[in-house]
């Protein structure tokens, strides 16, 4: 789903950012996509760190991905202004 031909930008997979691991990162758009299993305090700290660095984060619940792939793709496109 997250491929150059779908979105027109390149995402890197499993990128270390500060003391966190981002599931997907698009450097040109400063966008992180996290596949989230649940919300924890460390998630909130990570989000705050990304906000301070002017990096947007989209969190997608794991169980939501397979059922709603097109909707997720549209949300990512909205963040990328495509």
C-alpha positions in Angstrom: 0.0 0.0 0.0 2.8 2.5 0.9 4.7 2.5 -2.4 6.1 5.2 -4.6 3.5 4.5 -7.4 0.6 4.8 -4.9 1.6 8.0 -3.2 4.3 9.7 -5.4 6.7 10.0 -2.5 9.2 7.6 -0.9 8.7 6.0 2.5 11.5 4.3 4.4 10.6 1.3 6.5 11.7 0.8 10.2 13.6 4.0 10.7 15.2 4.9 14.0 14.2 8.4 15.0 15.6 9.9 18.1 15.1 7.0 20.6 12.1 5.5 18.8 11.5 3.2 15.8 9.2 4.6 13.2 7.3 2.0 11.1 7.3 4.2 8.0 8.9 7.6 7.5 8.7 10.0 4.5 11.6 12.5 4.9 10.4 14.8 2.1 7.0 15.3 3.9 8.2 14.8 7.4 5.5 12.2 8.0 5.7 9.2 10.3 3.2 6.3 9.9 2.9 4.1 13.0 1.0 0.8 13.0 -0.3 0.9 16.6 -1.4 -2.0 18.7 -2.4 0.1 21.6 -1.9 3.5 23.2 0.8 3.7 26.0 2.6 6.5 27.8 5.6 5.9 25.5 3.5 6.5 22.5 2.5 9.9 23.9 6.1 10.8 24.6 7.1 9.7 21.0 4.3 11.9 19.6 5.4 14.9 21.6 9.0 14.4 20.4 7.8 14.3 16.8 5.7 17.4 17.3 8.7 19.3 18.7 10.7 18.3 15.5 7.8 19.4 13.2 7.1 15.8 12.1 3.5 14.7 11.6 2.5 11.3 12.9 -0.4 9.1 11.7 -1.3 6.2 14.0 -3.2 3.4 12.4 -4.6 0.6 14.6 -3.3 -2.8 13.5 -6.8 -4.4 13.3 -8.0 -1.5 11.1 -5.5 -2.0 8.3 -6.8 -5.0 6.4 -10.5 -4.0 6.6 -10.0 -0.3 5.6 -7.0 -0.2 3.2 -8.5 2.3 0.8 -9.6 4.6 3.6 -6.2 4.5 5.1 -4.6 5.3 1.8 -6.9 8.3 1.3 -6.0 9.6 4.8 -2.3 9.3 4.0 -2.9 11.2 0.7 -4.7 13.9 2.6 -1.7 14.4 4.9 0.6 14.4 1.8 -1.7 17.0 0.0 -2.1 14.7 -3.0 
